[in-house]
Amino acid sequence: MNLSSQADESVDVLVIGGGPGGTPAALALAQAGRRVLLVEQGDGLGGTCLFEGCIPSKIFRESALRLHAADRAGEFGVGFDAAMKPAIDWQRVLARKRDILAARAAAALHNAQALPTLQIVRGHARLLGAHRAEISLPGAAPRGLRFAHAILAAGAQAAQPALVGSDLAGVHASEQLLSLDRVPDSLLLVGGGPIGVEMAQIFCLLGSRVTLLQGRERILPSMDGDLALQLQQRLQDSGIDLRCGARAQSIVAVPGGLRVTYSDAQGNGGQVEAQHVGLALGRVPRVADLGLEHTRIRHDGKGLRVDAHLQTDEPDVYAVGDLLGQPMFAHWATAQAQALAAHLLGKPAAFPKPEHNSAVIFSHPEFATAGLTVAQAQAAGLIVDTATYDYAIDARAQIGGETGLLRLVFERDSRRIVGVHALIEGASDLIGEGALIVRHGLTLEQLAQAIHPHPTLTESMGVLARQTLARLQGLATHAHHPVP
């Protein structure tokens, strides 16, 4: 099929969006022999996560942590000659980012092009009805397309605040911060969610003077409260000027940068000046210009309406990922896409449930979560207790010079674990076990029976389970401490 020269072609499945939701669905369906057309408006497959979010931000974070590790080297008996003080070569960091993104994008395209029934076009797709679409290609007239099924995976975009001055030079959406040509001397971030926290710590470690305005009373309001407060203290101790309960009101240009005016819940105001301002106020589904007005598909400010099988109000049109609203994670979109592809192929499909989701905030230290917080469990009608492990007693954490907390949330009667939350450098790897625990409803007893290697961070899972069982049974806990 040559879309650029013919009109009114037909395919089995039209996929709109080549990110972590659309691409896996397209691949799985094409591997099964379905004729699939994947339309992506950007430069390549991967979506926001690859080009503007997850991957480039972690590349920056890695460089920042390497610099931080060099600063801490003396704690581990490593010294530097006075003439060898480590410094950031920002152009090399940017070059490394470009190389990694290009390699990943090329690999994704290579895998997709190996499937004979999958066609990928760079352009814009817009629905014209329940089984028709218009495909606009660069430099060519729009072409018509008929499809048996469609999967909408257009993703999300940065929320546009009603903030005076947000269009000034030097004011950036979060993804634009990842393309700055130099590390700013000073940076003010608006928003204390995952993106704002990550960006604040990255640029602070890189040497920027960072101010973070958070409209809520603490950072990361959807995460475990105690762990979030501990991370909040870490931000402040690192030199970040964190102002909670502060809502930005306006931005004006001043010599050398920008001035942000804000107010708190009591109506008191303040001002902060910085060279650059970053807006990290969340993301909203990218529903504009999908042609939804030509269909029965409903949506609100939170996302498209779908049923348990991700079906919209048009029976043959489905949606995955950020278009549906929260949670907005690449791995969540991929899990939905894989389940949906199986469903469309007539196979058993385990559609993901929010209470089984896992996520990582790549703060410093990392903040990882699987399942429910206490508040979420109680809102779901569960009667739960918690158990907390302090990594100050942990051998692996001591070796690495790290501190933090691990928390289990479990049902009081059954002792089924419904939530795992960790604040420790290395939590991003640790939480994989947490995801399995929550997904399969393991109990404290079952976790306690698992043999974990020593000395590792994952060992804390079994130790905490045994300590908690001993406490619940009224036994002394000193016999259940980690191996020295």
HULIN-V381618 format. One record per residue. N is the residue number from 1. RES is the residue in one letter. D_LAST is the distance of its C-alpha to the last C-alpha in whole Angstrom. Layout:
N;RES;D_LAST / N;RES;D_LAST
//
This chain:
1;M;66 / 2;N;67 / 3;L;66 / 4;S;68 / 5;S;71 / 6;Q;72 / 7;A;72 / 8;D;71 / 9;E;68 / 10;S;66 / 11;V;63 / 12;D;61 / 13;V;58 / 14;L;58 / 15;V;55 / 16;I;55 / 17;G;52 / 18;G;50 / 19;G;46 / 20;P;43 / 21;G;45 / 22;G;49 / 23;T;48 / 24;P;45 / 25;A;48 / 26;A;51 / 27;L;49 / 28;A;48 / 29;L;52 / 30;A;53 / 31;Q;51 / 32;A;53 / 33;G;56 / 34;R;57 / 35;R;59 / 36;V;57 / 37;L;58 / 38;L;55 / 39;V;57 / 40;E;54 / 41;Q;56 / 42;G;53 / 43;D;53 / 44;G;51 / 45;L;48 / 46;G;45 / 47;G;46 / 48;T;45 / 49;C;41 / 50;L;42 / 51;F;45 / 52;E;44 / 53;G;41 / 54;C;37 / 55;I;38 / 56;P;39 / 57;S;37 / 58;K;34 / 59;I;36 / 60;F;36 / 61;R;33 / 62;E;31 / 63;S;33 / 64;A;33 / 65;L;29 / 66;R;29 / 67;L;31 / 68;H;29 / 69;A;26 / 70;A;29 / 71;D;29 / 72;R;25 / 73;A;25 / 74;G;25 / 75;E;21 / 76;F;20 / 77;G;22 / 78;V;25 / 79;G;29 / 80;F;32 / 81;D;36 / 82;A;38 / 83;A;40 / 84;M;37 / 85;K;36 / 86;P;35 / 87;A;38 / 88;I;39 / 89;D;41 / 90;W;42 / 91;Q;45 / 92;R;43 / 93;V;40 / 94;L;43 / 95;A;44 / 96;R;41 / 97;K;41 / 98;R;45 / 99;D;44 / 100;I;41 / 101;L;43 / 102;A;46 / 103;A;44 / 104;R;43 / 105;A;46 / 106;A;48 / 107;A;45 / 108;A;46 / 109;L;50 / 110;H;50 / 111;N;48 / 112;A;50 / 113;Q;54 / 114;A;53 / 115;L;54 / 116;P;58 / 117;T;58 / 118;L;56 / 119;Q;58 / 120;I;56 / 121;V;59 / 122;R;58 / 123;G;60 / 124;H;60 / 125;A;61 / 126;R;62 / 127;L;63 / 128;L;67 / 129;G;66 / 130;A;65 / 131;H;65 / 132;R;66 / 133;A;65 / 134;E;66 / 135;I;64 / 136;S;65 / 137;L;64 / 138;P;65 / 139;G;68 / 140;A;69 / 141;A;71 / 142;P;69 / 143;R;69 / 144;G;69 / 145;L;67 / 146;R;66 / 147;F;63 / 148;A;62 / 149;H;59 / 150;A;57 / 151;I;54 / 152;L;53 / 153;A;50 / 154;A;52 / 155;G;48 / 156;A;48 / 157;Q;49 / 158;A;48 / 159;A;50 / 160;Q;53 / 161;P;53 / 162;A;56 / 163;L;55 / 164;V;58 / 165;G;57 / 166;S;55 / 167;D;57 / 168;L;57 / 169;A;56 / 170;G;53 / 171;V;51 / 172;H;49 / 173;A;48 / 174;S;44 / 175;E;45 / 176;Q;47 / 177;L;45 / 178;L;43 / 179;S;46 / 180;L;47 / 181;D;48 / 182;R;46 / 183;V;43 / 184;P;45 / 185;D;45 / 186;S;45 / 187;L;44 / 188;L;44 / 189;L;43 / 190;V;44 / 191;G;42 / 192;G;39 / 193;G;38 / 194;P;36 / 195;I;38 / 196;G;39 / 197;V;35 / 198;E;34 / 199;M;37 / 200;A;37 / 201;Q;33 / 202;I;34 / 203;F;37 / 204;C;36 / 205;L;33 / 206;L;36 / 207;G;38 / 208;S;40 / 209;R;41 / 210;V;40 / 211;T;41 / 212;L;40 / 213;L;43 / 214;Q;41 / 215;G;44 / 216;R;42 / 217;E;40 / 218;R;36 / 219;I;35 / 220;L;35 / 221;P;36 / 222;S;36 / 223;M;32 / 224;D;29 / 225;G;31 / 226;D;27 / 227;L;26 / 228;A;29 / 229;L;30 / 230;Q;26 / 231;L;27 / 232;Q;31 / 233;Q;29 / 234;R;28 / 235;L;31 / 236;Q;33 / 237;D;30 / 238;S;31 / 239;G;35 / 240;I;36 / 241;D;39 / 242;L;38 / 243;R;41 / 244;C;40 / 245;G;44 / 246;A;46 / 247;R;48 / 248;A;50 / 249;Q;54 / 250;S;55 / 251;I;55 / 252;V;57 / 253;A;58 / 254;V;58 / 255;P;58 / 256;G;55 / 257;G;53 / 258;L;53 / 259;R;53 / 260;V;52 / 261;T;53 / 262;Y;51 / 263;S;51 / 264;D;48 / 265;A;49 / 266;Q;51 / 267;G;53 / 268;N;52 / 269;G;52 / 270;G;51 / 271;Q;51 / 272;V;49 / 273;E;50 / 274;A;48 / 275;Q;49 / 276;H;48 / 277;V;48 / 278;G;46 / 279;L;46 / 280;A;43 / 281;L;45 / 282;G;44 / 283;R;46 / 284;V;49 / 285;P;50 / 286;R;53 / 287;V;56 / 288;A;58 / 289;D;61 / 290;L;60 / 291;G;63 / 292;L;62 / 293;E;65 / 294;H;67 / 295;T;64 / 296;R;63 / 297;I;60 / 298;R;59 / 299;H;56 / 300;D;55 / 301;G;53 / 302;K;50 / 303;G;51 / 304;L;53 / 305;R;53 / 306;V;52 / 307;D;52 / 308;A;49 / 309;H;50 / 310;L;50 / 311;Q;54 / 312;T;56 / 313;D;59 / 314;E;61 / 315;P;60 / 316;D;59 / 317;V;58 / 318;Y;54 / 319;A;51 / 320;V;48 / 321;G;45 / 322;D;46 / 323;L;49 / 324;L;48 / 325;G;46 / 326;Q;43 / 327;P;40 / 328;M;41 / 329;F;38 / 330;A;39 / 331;H;37 / 332;W;39 / 333;A;42 / 334;T;41 / 335;A;40 / 336;Q;43 / 337;A;45 / 338;Q;44 / 339;A;45 / 340;L;48 / 341;A;49 / 342;A;48 / 343;H;50 / 344;L;53 / 345;L;53 / 346;G;53 / 347;K;50 / 348;P;47 / 349;A;45 / 350;A;42 / 351;F;43 / 352;P;40 / 353;K;39 / 354;P;38 / 355;E;36 / 356;H;34 / 357;N;34 / 358;S;31 / 359;A;31 / 360;V;29 / 361;I;31 / 362;F;30 / 363;S;29 / 364;H;27 / 365;P;24 / 366;E;25 / 367;F;26 / 368;A;26 / 369;T;28 / 370;A;29 / 371;G;31 / 372;L;32 / 373;T;31 / 374;V;32 / 375;A;35 / 376;Q;36 / 377;A;35 / 378;Q;37 / 379;A;40 / 380;A;40 / 381;G;40 / 382;L;37 / 383;I;35 / 384;V;31 / 385;D;28 / 386;T;25 / 387;A;21 / 388;T;19 / 389;Y;16 / 390;D;15 / 391;Y;13 / 392;A;13 / 393;I;9 / 394;D;9 / 395;A;7 / 396;R;11 / 397;A;13 / 398;Q;11 / 399;I;12 / 400;G;16 / 401;G;16 / 402;E;17 / 403;T;17 / 404;G;19 / 405;L;19 / 406;L;19 / 407;R;22 / 408;L;23 / 409;V;26 / 410;F;28 / 411;E;31 / 412;R;31 / 413;D;32 / 414;S;31 / 415;R;28 / 416;R;29 / 417;I;27 / 418;V;30 / 419;G;28 / 420;V;25 / 421;H;24 / 422;A;22 / 423;L;22 / 424;I;20 / 425;E;21 / 426;G;21 / 427;A;22 / 428;S;25 / 429;D;23 / 430;L;21 / 431;I;24 / 432;G;25 / 433;E;23 / 434;G;24 / 435;A;28 / 436;L;28 / 437;I;26 / 438;V;29 / 439;R;32 / 440;H;31 / 441;G;30 / 442;L;27 / 443;T;26 / 444;L;23 / 445;E;23 / 446;Q;23 / 447;L;21 / 448;A;18 / 449;Q;19 / 450;A;19 / 451;I;16 / 452;H;15 / 453;P;13 / 454;H;10 / 455;P;9 / 456;T;12 / 457;L;14 / 458;T;16 / 459;E;12 / 460;S;13 / 461;M;16 / 462;G;15 / 463;V;12 / 464;L;15 / 465;A;18 / 466;R;16 / 467;Q;16 / 468;T;19 / 469;L;21 / 470;A;19 / 471;R;21 / 472;L;24 / 473;Q;24 / 474;G;24 / 475;L;21 / 476;A;18 / 477;T;15 / 478;H;12 / 479;A;12 / 480;H;11 / 481;H;8 / 482;P;6 / 483;V;4 / 484;P;0
//
